[in-house]
Amino acid sequence: MVRSSSNFVRPTQFVLAAIVAVVTVAILAHAAQPLATPNRLSYPYKVAPGANSGPITPASNIPVMILADQIGTDCDCDNVGSSLMTVVNSSNDHELVWNGFESDGGGLTEGFSPSAGTHIMYIDFSHVVDLEVSNATSFHVHNAGSETYNGTVTLIW
C-alpha cells in the first residue's frame, strides 16, 4: 500500500508545480505593461510690448499640462515667474477649458472660453504677461507690459 500512495503523490506534486508555474507566468505577463513616454512640445517666446506670440494649439480632447515660465527681459527688470495649468482643447464644446495656478500669488485660475483675448493665467511676477485665448482651439502669450519679455511655454500630454 505504501508504494501505491507514493505513486499517487509524485504525479500530484508535478501537476501542482505546473499549475503554480502557469499562474505565475500569467500574473507576471499581466504585470509587465509597457510605460508610455509622454509627448512634449516647448514654445520659446519673446514678446514685444502690447504684442502676442503666435498661437499655440494643444492636442484635442485630452488633458494637456502647460508649464509656462518667464526667464528674462530686455530691460533687466527681474520680472520672472512661472505657472502651471491643465487645458483641454474640447472639440465637442468648441472651446478651451482650463484650471491651474497663476504666478506669484495669483492663486487658482479656471475657466472655459472660445473668445479671443480671454485671460487664462499670468506667467510673470508683475502680472503683465499672460496666456490668453486666441480662438476656440488655441492660446497665445500676451504682453501688456512696457518692456519685451521672453520665456517658454511647454506642453506635456
Legacy VTK file of the C-alpha trace (Angstrom):
# vtk DataFile Version 3.0
C-alpha trace
ASCII
DATASET POLYDATA
POINTS 157 float
0.000 0.000 0.000
2.844 2.393 0.712
4.087 2.079 -2.867
0.752 2.948 -4.447
0.426 6.061 -2.291
3.880 7.327 -3.320
2.971 6.608 -6.956
-0.007 8.943 -6.472
1.862 11.715 -4.545
4.710 12.244 -7.038
2.454 12.960 -10.106
0.265 15.174 -7.929
3.299 17.261 -6.965
4.229 17.707 -10.633
0.684 18.771 -11.533
0.590 21.290 -8.663
4.038 22.661 -9.645
2.844 23.061 -13.234
-0.285 24.927 -12.101
1.804 27.257 -9.915
4.190 27.916 -12.820
1.348 28.701 -15.258
-0.386 31.039 -12.785
2.933 32.805 -12.008
3.676 33.370 -15.710
0.135 34.673 -16.298
0.427 37.154 -13.409
3.883 38.342 -14.495
2.734 38.793 -18.095
-0.138 40.984 -16.881
2.091 42.977 -14.524
4.726 43.822 -17.134
2.848 46.531 -19.017
4.887 48.976 -21.079
5.218 52.580 -19.918
4.316 55.264 -22.425
6.692 58.190 -22.854
4.755 61.467 -22.706
4.699 63.851 -25.643
6.304 67.243 -25.087
6.482 70.474 -27.073
8.227 73.685 -25.993
7.471 77.116 -27.430
10.046 79.784 -26.589
8.618 83.303 -26.753
9.987 86.828 -26.995
7.043 89.221 -26.984
7.272 92.987 -27.520
5.115 95.430 -25.507
1.437 95.124 -26.453
2.081 92.143 -28.734
1.094 88.463 -28.808
3.107 85.359 -29.610
1.917 83.029 -32.323
-0.976 80.698 -31.494
-0.210 77.545 -29.502
-2.619 74.659 -30.129
-2.841 71.856 -27.539
-3.788 68.317 -28.557
-7.549 67.766 -28.918
-9.780 66.094 -26.333
-7.066 65.091 -23.853
-5.743 66.961 -20.819
-2.518 68.784 -21.630
-0.269 70.077 -18.844
1.028 73.600 -19.520
4.211 74.803 -17.805
4.902 78.473 -18.520
7.890 80.444 -17.315
9.282 83.878 -17.856
13.040 83.962 -17.507
14.122 87.386 -18.612
13.546 90.747 -20.167
15.373 93.088 -22.494
15.301 95.716 -19.734
16.815 93.513 -16.984
13.731 94.221 -14.812
13.766 90.887 -12.941
10.121 90.214 -13.826
10.429 86.413 -13.708
7.738 83.894 -12.880
6.213 80.505 -13.568
2.738 78.999 -13.805
1.162 75.577 -14.169
-2.214 74.506 -15.537
-4.087 71.790 -17.373
-6.025 72.645 -20.524
-8.395 70.638 -22.703
-8.945 71.629 -26.326
-12.542 70.395 -26.441
-13.669 69.650 -29.982
-17.114 68.713 -28.604
-17.685 72.105 -26.947
-15.518 74.079 -29.414
-13.598 75.884 -26.668
-10.593 75.700 -24.368
-11.199 74.519 -20.793
-8.517 75.110 -18.125
-7.556 75.109 -14.446
-4.279 75.694 -12.648
-2.049 78.072 -10.689
-1.034 81.577 -11.704
2.362 83.048 -10.909
3.273 84.945 -7.721
0.192 84.817 -5.577
-2.270 84.961 -8.456
-3.855 81.869 -6.977
-6.090 79.419 -8.744
-7.288 80.003 -12.274
-10.071 78.145 -14.046
-12.419 78.767 -16.892
-13.561 77.972 -20.388
-13.921 80.111 -23.488
-13.653 80.197 -27.284
-13.364 84.033 -27.253
-10.101 85.697 -28.303
-8.440 87.758 -25.584
-9.912 85.843 -22.617
-7.342 85.723 -19.787
-6.175 82.208 -18.855
-3.242 82.733 -16.444
-0.414 85.130 -15.611
3.137 83.913 -16.164
5.210 86.696 -14.600
5.728 88.268 -11.159
4.132 91.612 -12.100
1.105 90.058 -13.855
1.623 91.828 -17.183
2.433 88.715 -19.263
-0.317 86.123 -19.534
-1.747 83.343 -21.611
-4.912 84.353 -23.464
-7.352 82.511 -25.691
-6.524 83.006 -29.411
-9.556 81.139 -30.718
-11.653 78.069 -29.878
-8.633 75.726 -30.244
-5.512 77.720 -29.312
-3.977 80.273 -26.947
-1.056 82.728 -27.100
1.320 84.669 -24.825
0.214 88.310 -24.428
2.471 91.104 -23.166
0.572 94.044 -21.639
3.791 95.495 -20.196
6.096 98.228 -21.442
9.164 96.011 -21.985
9.930 92.985 -24.183
9.694 89.718 -22.228
10.830 86.178 -23.017
10.342 82.684 -21.657
8.997 79.266 -22.571
5.601 77.573 -22.727
5.867 73.766 -22.503
3.023 71.357 -23.306
3.084 67.783 -21.960
0.466 65.124 -22.775
LINES 1 158
157 0 1 2 3 4 5 6 7 8 9 10 11 12 13 14 15 16 17 18 19 20 21 22 23 24 25 26 27 28 29 30 31 32 33 34 35 36 37 38 39 40 41 42 43 44 45 46 47 48 49 50 51 52 53 54 55 56 57 58 59 60 61 62 63 64 65 66 67 68 69 70 71 72 73 74 75 76 77 78 79 80 81 82 83 84 85 86 87 88 89 90 91 92 93 94 95 96 97 98 99 100 101 102 103 104 105 106 107 108 109 110 111 112 113 114 115 116 117 118 119 120 121 122 123 124 125 126 127 128 129 130 131 132 133 134 135 136 137 138 139 140 141 142 143 144 145 146 147 148 149 150 151 152 153 154 155 156
